[in-house]
Amino acid sequence: MERSVVVAIREGLHARPAALFAKAAGEQPVPVRIARPGGDPVDAASILGLMTLGAGAGDEVVLSTPADGDDDRAALDALVAFLERTEVA
């Protein structure tokens, strides 16, 4: 299962937002991968992987899970909602 989303977080996926996103991804019931369109996916729970993406505010990313079940949908819903926020705590 895949879902595209535009990063709304002002800082993008750098430093603190990346750490918080990686934590949220690691708490999901299924593994989630993230990539720039056409790029190689990385583990969404990896801070280092997120930093290598270089995804800033306004950039599109693609989230993916290994299957198409309820857990996969829930994981993508939660992470899309995270990326659609303009600020993270």
PAGU-185564 format. One record per atom (N, C-alpha, C): residue number from 1; residue in three letters; atom name; z, y, x. Coordinates in steps of 0.05 Angstrom, whole numbers, always signed. Example, Ala and Ser with C-alpha at 12.3 -4.5 7.8 and 13.67 -1.06 7.14 Angstrom:
% PAGU-185564
[node 1; 'ala'; 'N'; [+156; -114; +264]]
[node 1; 'ala'; 'CA'; [+156; -90; +246]]
[node 1; 'ala'; 'C'; [+156; -66; +264]]
[node 2; 'ser'; 'N'; [+142; -45; +257]]
[node 2; 'ser'; 'CA'; [+143; -21; +273]]
[node 2; 'ser'; 'C'; [+157; +1; +258]]
END
This chain:
% PAGU-185564
[node 1; 'met'; 'N'; [+0; -23; +17]]
[node 1; 'met'; 'CA'; [+0; +0; +0]]
[node 1; 'met'; 'C'; [+0; +25; +18]]
[node 2; 'glu'; 'N'; [-15; +45; +10]]
[node 2; 'glu'; 'CA'; [-17; +70; +25]]
[node 2; 'glu'; 'C'; [-14; +94; +7]]
[node 3; 'arg'; 'N'; [-3; +115; +19]]
[node 3; 'arg'; 'CA'; [-1; +140; +5]]
[node 3; 'arg'; 'C'; [-5; +163; +25]]
[node 4; 'ser'; 'N'; [-22; +182; +18]]
[node 4; 'ser'; 'CA'; [-26; +206; +35]]
[node 4; 'ser'; 'C'; [-8; +228; +25]]
[node 5; 'val'; 'N'; [+1; +245; +43]]
[node 5; 'val'; 'CA'; [+18; +267; +36]]
[node 5; 'val'; 'C'; [+15; +289; +57]]
[node 6; 'val'; 'N'; [+17; +314; +48]]
[node 6; 'val'; 'CA'; [+17; +337; +66]]
[node 6; 'val'; 'C'; [+45; +344; +73]]
[node 7; 'val'; 'N'; [+51; +346; +99]]
[node 7; 'val'; 'CA'; [+78; +353; +108]]
[node 7; 'val'; 'C'; [+84; +382; +101]]
[node 8; 'ala'; 'N'; [+105; +385; +85]]
[node 8; 'ala'; 'CA'; [+113; +412; +76]]
[node 8; 'ala'; 'C'; [+136; +423; +93]]
[node 9; 'ile'; 'N'; [+150; +406; +107]]
[node 9; 'ile'; 'CA'; [+173; +414; +123]]
[node 9; 'ile'; 'C'; [+164; +435; +143]]
[node 10; 'arg'; 'N'; [+177; +458; +143]]
[node 10; 'arg'; 'CA'; [+169; +481; +160]]
[node 10; 'arg'; 'C'; [+166; +474; +189]]
[node 11; 'glu'; 'N'; [+184; +458; +200]]
[node 11; 'glu'; 'CA'; [+184; +451; +228]]
[node 11; 'glu'; 'C'; [+165; +427; +233]]
[node 12; 'gly'; 'N'; [+154; +415; +213]]
[node 12; 'gly'; 'CA'; [+138; +391; +216]]
[node 12; 'gly'; 'C'; [+157; +368; +224]]
[node 13; 'leu'; 'N'; [+145; +347; +234]]
[node 13; 'leu'; 'CA'; [+161; +323; +241]]
[node 13; 'leu'; 'C'; [+168; +325; +271]]
[node 14; 'his'; 'N'; [+185; +345; +277]]
[node 14; 'his'; 'CA'; [+193; +349; +305]]
[node 14; 'his'; 'C'; [+224; +351; +305]]
[node 15; 'ala'; 'N'; [+236; +341; +326]]
[node 15; 'ala'; 'CA'; [+265; +343; +331]]
[node 15; 'ala'; 'C'; [+281; +334; +307]]
[node 16; 'arg'; 'N'; [+297; +352; +296]]
[node 16; 'arg'; 'CA'; [+316; +344; +274]]
[node 16; 'arg'; 'C'; [+302; +332; +250]]
[node 17; 'pro'; 'N'; [+280; +345; +240]]
[node 17; 'pro'; 'CA'; [+267; +332; +217]]
[node 17; 'pro'; 'C'; [+257; +304; +223]]
[node 18; 'ala'; 'N'; [+247; +299; +247]]
[node 18; 'ala'; 'CA'; [+238; +273; +255]]
[node 18; 'ala'; 'C'; [+261; +253; +255]]
[node 19; 'ala'; 'N'; [+284; +261; +266]]
[node 19; 'ala'; 'CA'; [+307; +244; +266]]
[node 19; 'ala'; 'C'; [+316; +237; +238]]
[node 20; 'leu'; 'N'; [+317; +256; +220]]
[node 20; 'leu'; 'CA'; [+325; +251; +193]]
[node 20; 'leu'; 'C'; [+305; +234; +178]]
[node 21; 'phe'; 'N'; [+279; +239; +183]]
[node 21; 'phe'; 'CA'; [+258; +222; +170]]
[node 21; 'phe'; 'C'; [+260; +194; +180]]
[node 22; 'ala'; 'N'; [+264; +190; +206]]
[node 22; 'ala'; 'CA'; [+266; +163; +218]]
[node 22; 'ala'; 'C'; [+290; +148; +206]]
[node 23; 'lys'; 'N'; [+312; +162; +202]]
[node 23; 'lys'; 'CA'; [+335; +150; +189]]
[node 23; 'lys'; 'C'; [+329; +142; +161]]
[node 24; 'ala'; 'N'; [+316; +159; +146]]
[node 24; 'ala'; 'CA'; [+309; +153; +118]]
[node 24; 'ala'; 'C'; [+290; +129; +117]]
[node 25; 'ala'; 'N'; [+271; +128; +135]]
[node 25; 'ala'; 'CA'; [+251; +106; +136]]
[node 25; 'ala'; 'C'; [+266; +80; +143]]
[node 26; 'gly'; 'N'; [+285; +81; +161]]
[node 26; 'gly'; 'CA'; [+300; +57; +169]]
[node 26; 'gly'; 'C'; [+317; +46; +146]]
[node 27; 'glu'; 'N'; [+324; +63; +127]]
[node 27; 'glu'; 'CA'; [+341; +54; +105]]
[node 27; 'glu'; 'C'; [+324; +42; +82]]
[node 28; 'gln'; 'N'; [+298; +42; +84]]
[node 28; 'gln'; 'CA'; [+281; +31; +63]]
[node 28; 'gln'; 'C'; [+282; +1; +63]]
[node 29; 'pro'; 'N'; [+277; -12; +40]]
[node 29; 'pro'; 'CA'; [+278; -41; +39]]
[node 29; 'pro'; 'C'; [+254; -55; +51]]
[node 30; 'val'; 'N'; [+233; -40; +59]]
[node 30; 'val'; 'CA'; [+210; -51; +72]]
[node 30; 'val'; 'C'; [+202; -34; +96]]
[node 31; 'pro'; 'N'; [+188; -45; +115]]
[node 31; 'pro'; 'CA'; [+179; -29; +138]]
[node 31; 'pro'; 'C'; [+157; -10; +129]]
[node 32; 'val'; 'N'; [+158; +15; +140]]
[node 32; 'val'; 'CA'; [+138; +35; +133]]
[node 32; 'val'; 'C'; [+126; +45; +159]]
[node 33; 'arg'; 'N'; [+100; +48; +159]]
[node 33; 'arg'; 'CA'; [+85; +59; +181]]
[node 33; 'arg'; 'C'; [+74; +87; +173]]
[node 34; 'ile'; 'N'; [+69; +104; +193]]
[node 34; 'ile'; 'CA'; [+59; +131; +188]]
[node 34; 'ile'; 'C'; [+37; +137; +208]]
[node 35; 'ala'; 'N'; [+17; +151; +199]]
[node 35; 'ala'; 'CA'; [-5; +158; +217]]
[node 35; 'ala'; 'C'; [-18; +184; +208]]
[node 36; 'arg'; 'N'; [-32; +197; +227]]
[node 36; 'arg'; 'CA'; [-50; +219; +219]]
[node 36; 'arg'; 'C'; [-75; +205; +209]]
[node 37; 'pro'; 'N'; [-90; +217; +191]]
[node 37; 'pro'; 'CA'; [-115; +205; +181]]
[node 37; 'pro'; 'C'; [-133; +197; +205]]
[node 38; 'gly'; 'N'; [-141; +172; +205]]
[node 38; 'gly'; 'CA'; [-158; +161; +226]]
[node 38; 'gly'; 'C'; [-144; +154; +252]]
[node 39; 'gly'; 'N'; [-118; +159; +253]]
[node 39; 'gly'; 'CA'; [-102; +153; +277]]
[node 39; 'gly'; 'C'; [-88; +127; +276]]
[node 40; 'asp'; 'N'; [-76; +120; +298]]
[node 40; 'asp'; 'CA'; [-61; +95; +299]]
[node 40; 'asp'; 'C'; [-34; +98; +286]]
[node 41; 'pro'; 'N'; [-26; +80; +269]]
[node 41; 'pro'; 'CA'; [+1; +82; +256]]
[node 41; 'pro'; 'C'; [+23; +75; +275]]
[node 42; 'val'; 'N'; [+46; +88; +270]]
[node 42; 'val'; 'CA'; [+71; +83; +285]]
[node 42; 'val'; 'C'; [+93; +76; +265]]
[node 43; 'asp'; 'N'; [+113; +63; +275]]
[node 43; 'asp'; 'CA'; [+137; +56; +258]]
[node 43; 'asp'; 'C'; [+150; +82; +249]]
[node 44; 'ala'; 'N'; [+152; +86; +222]]
[node 44; 'ala'; 'CA'; [+164; +110; +211]]
[node 44; 'ala'; 'C'; [+193; +113; +218]]
[node 45; 'ala'; 'N'; [+206; +91; +226]]
[node 45; 'ala'; 'CA'; [+235; +92; +233]]
[node 45; 'ala'; 'C'; [+239; +98; +263]]
[node 46; 'ser'; 'N'; [+218; +104; +277]]
[node 46; 'ser'; 'CA'; [+219; +109; +306]]
[node 46; 'ser'; 'C'; [+217; +139; +311]]
[node 47; 'ile'; 'N'; [+238; +151; +321]]
[node 47; 'ile'; 'CA'; [+237; +180; +327]]
[node 47; 'ile'; 'C'; [+215; +185; +348]]
[node 48; 'leu'; 'N'; [+214; +169; +368]]
[node 48; 'leu'; 'CA'; [+194; +172; +389]]
[node 48; 'leu'; 'C'; [+166; +170; +378]]
[node 49; 'gly'; 'N'; [+161; +150; +360]]
[node 49; 'gly'; 'CA'; [+136; +147; +348]]
[node 49; 'gly'; 'C'; [+128; +171; +331]]
[node 50; 'leu'; 'N'; [+147; +182; +316]]
[node 50; 'leu'; 'CA'; [+142; +206; +300]]
[node 50; 'leu'; 'C'; [+135; +230; +318]]
[node 51; 'met'; 'N'; [+149; +233; +340]]
[node 51; 'met'; 'CA'; [+143; +255; +358]]
[node 51; 'met'; 'C'; [+115; +253; +370]]
[node 52; 'thr'; 'N'; [+105; +228; +374]]
[node 52; 'thr'; 'CA'; [+78; +226; +386]]
[node 52; 'thr'; 'C'; [+57; +233; +365]]
[node 53; 'leu'; 'N'; [+63; +232; +340]]
[node 53; 'leu'; 'CA'; [+44; +240; +319]]
[node 53; 'leu'; 'C'; [+37; +269; +321]]
[node 54; 'gly'; 'N'; [+57; +285; +327]]
[node 54; 'gly'; 'CA'; [+52; +314; +328]]
[node 54; 'gly'; 'C'; [+45; +326; +302]]
[node 55; 'ala'; 'N'; [+56; +315; +280]]
[node 55; 'ala'; 'CA'; [+50; +325; +253]]
[node 55; 'ala'; 'C'; [+66; +350; +247]]
[node 56; 'gly'; 'N'; [+52; +372; +242]]
[node 56; 'gly'; 'CA'; [+65; +397; +236]]
[node 56; 'gly'; 'C'; [+62; +403; +206]]
[node 57; 'ala'; 'N'; [+74; +425; +198]]
[node 57; 'ala'; 'CA'; [+73; +434; +170]]
[node 57; 'ala'; 'C'; [+43; +438; +163]]
[node 58; 'gly'; 'N'; [+36; +428; +140]]
[node 58; 'gly'; 'CA'; [+8; +430; +130]]
[node 58; 'gly'; 'C'; [-10; +407; +139]]
[node 59; 'asp'; 'N'; [+0; +390; +157]]
[node 59; 'asp'; 'CA'; [-16; +367; +166]]
[node 59; 'asp'; 'C'; [-14; +344; +146]]
[node 60; 'glu'; 'N'; [-36; +330; +143]]
[node 60; 'glu'; 'CA'; [-36; +306; +126]]
[node 60; 'glu'; 'C'; [-27; +282; +142]]
[node 61; 'val'; 'N'; [-11; +265; +130]]
[node 61; 'val'; 'CA'; [-3; +239; +142]]
[node 61; 'val'; 'C'; [-7; +217; +121]]
[node 62; 'val'; 'N'; [-10; +193; +131]]
[node 62; 'val'; 'CA'; [-13; +170; +113]]
[node 62; 'val'; 'C'; [+10; +151; +118]]
[node 63; 'leu'; 'N'; [+25; +145; +97]]
[node 63; 'leu'; 'CA'; [+47; +126; +98]]
[node 63; 'leu'; 'C'; [+36; +99; +87]]
[node 64; 'ser'; 'N'; [+45; +77; +100]]
[node 64; 'ser'; 'CA'; [+36; +51; +90]]
[node 64; 'ser'; 'C'; [+58; +30; +92]]
[node 65; 'thr'; 'N'; [+56; +11; +75]]
[node 65; 'thr'; 'CA'; [+75; -12; +75]]
[node 65; 'thr'; 'C'; [+58; -38; +75]]
[node 66; 'pro'; 'N'; [+71; -60; +81]]
[node 66; 'pro'; 'CA'; [+55; -85; +84]]
[node 66; 'pro'; 'C'; [+46; -98; +58]]
[node 67; 'ala'; 'N'; [+57; -90; +36]]
[node 67; 'ala'; 'CA'; [+50; -103; +10]]
[node 67; 'ala'; 'C'; [+47; -82; -12]]
[node 68; 'asp'; 'N'; [+47; -91; -37]]
[node 68; 'asp'; 'CA'; [+44; -74; -60]]
[node 68; 'asp'; 'C'; [+65; -80; -81]]
[node 69; 'gly'; 'N'; [+89; -84; -73]]
[node 69; 'gly'; 'CA'; [+110; -91; -92]]
[node 69; 'gly'; 'C'; [+127; -67; -100]]
[node 70; 'asp'; 'N'; [+147; -72; -116]]
[node 70; 'asp'; 'CA'; [+165; -51; -125]]
[node 70; 'asp'; 'C'; [+180; -38; -102]]
[node 71; 'asp'; 'N'; [+189; -54; -83]]
[node 71; 'asp'; 'CA'; [+203; -42; -59]]
[node 71; 'asp'; 'C'; [+184; -24; -43]]
[node 72; 'asp'; 'N'; [+159; -32; -41]]
[node 72; 'asp'; 'CA'; [+140; -16; -26]]
[node 72; 'asp'; 'C'; [+136; +11; -40]]
[node 73; 'arg'; 'N'; [+133; +10; -67]]
[node 73; 'arg'; 'CA'; [+129; +35; -82]]
[node 73; 'arg'; 'C'; [+153; +53; -79]]
[node 74; 'ala'; 'N'; [+177; +42; -81]]
[node 74; 'ala'; 'CA'; [+202; +57; -79]]
[node 74; 'ala'; 'C'; [+204; +70; -52]]
[node 75; 'ala'; 'N'; [+198; +55; -31]]
[node 75; 'ala'; 'CA'; [+199; +65; -4]]
[node 75; 'ala'; 'C'; [+180; +89; +0]]
[node 76; 'leu'; 'N'; [+156; +86; -9]]
[node 76; 'leu'; 'CA'; [+136; +107; -6]]
[node 76; 'leu'; 'C'; [+144; +131; -23]]
[node 77; 'asp'; 'N'; [+154; +127; -47]]
[node 77; 'asp'; 'CA'; [+163; +149; -64]]
[node 77; 'asp'; 'C'; [+185; +166; -50]]
[node 78; 'ala'; 'N'; [+204; +152; -38]]
[node 78; 'ala'; 'CA'; [+227; +165; -25]]
[node 78; 'ala'; 'C'; [+217; +181; -1]]
[node 79; 'leu'; 'N'; [+199; +170; +15]]
[node 79; 'leu'; 'CA'; [+190; +183; +40]]
[node 79; 'leu'; 'C'; [+170; +206; +34]]
[node 80; 'val'; 'N'; [+154; +202; +13]]
[node 80; 'val'; 'CA'; [+136; +224; +5]]
[node 80; 'val'; 'C'; [+153; +248; -4]]
[node 81; 'ala'; 'N'; [+174; +242; -20]]
[node 81; 'ala'; 'CA'; [+191; +264; -29]]
[node 81; 'ala'; 'C'; [+204; +278; -6]]
[node 82; 'phe'; 'N'; [+212; +264; +15]]
[node 82; 'phe'; 'CA'; [+224; +276; +39]]
[node 82; 'phe'; 'C'; [+204; +295; +52]]
[node 83; 'leu'; 'N'; [+179; +286; +55]]
[node 83; 'leu'; 'CA'; [+159; +302; +69]]
[node 83; 'leu'; 'C'; [+150; +326; +52]]
[node 84; 'glu'; 'N'; [+153; +325; +26]]
[node 84; 'glu'; 'CA'; [+145; +347; +9]]
[node 84; 'glu'; 'C'; [+165; +369; +7]]
[node 85; 'arg'; 'N'; [+189; +365; +18]]
[node 85; 'arg'; 'CA'; [+209; +386; +19]]
[node 85; 'arg'; 'C'; [+201; +406; +41]]
[node 86; 'thr'; 'N'; [+208; +432; +36]]
[node 86; 'thr'; 'CA'; [+202; +452; +57]]
[node 86; 'thr'; 'C'; [+224; +454; +78]]
[node 87; 'glu'; 'N'; [+248; +445; +71]]
[node 87; 'glu'; 'CA'; [+270; +446; +90]]
[node 87; 'glu'; 'C'; [+285; +420; +89]]
[node 88; 'val'; 'N'; [+297; +412; +112]]
[node 88; 'val'; 'CA'; [+314; +389; +113]]
[node 88; 'val'; 'C'; [+342; +398; +123]]
[node 89; 'ala'; 'N'; [+362; +385; +114]]
[node 89; 'ala'; 'CA'; [+390; +392; +120]]
[node 89; 'ala'; 'C'; [+396; +385; +149]]
END
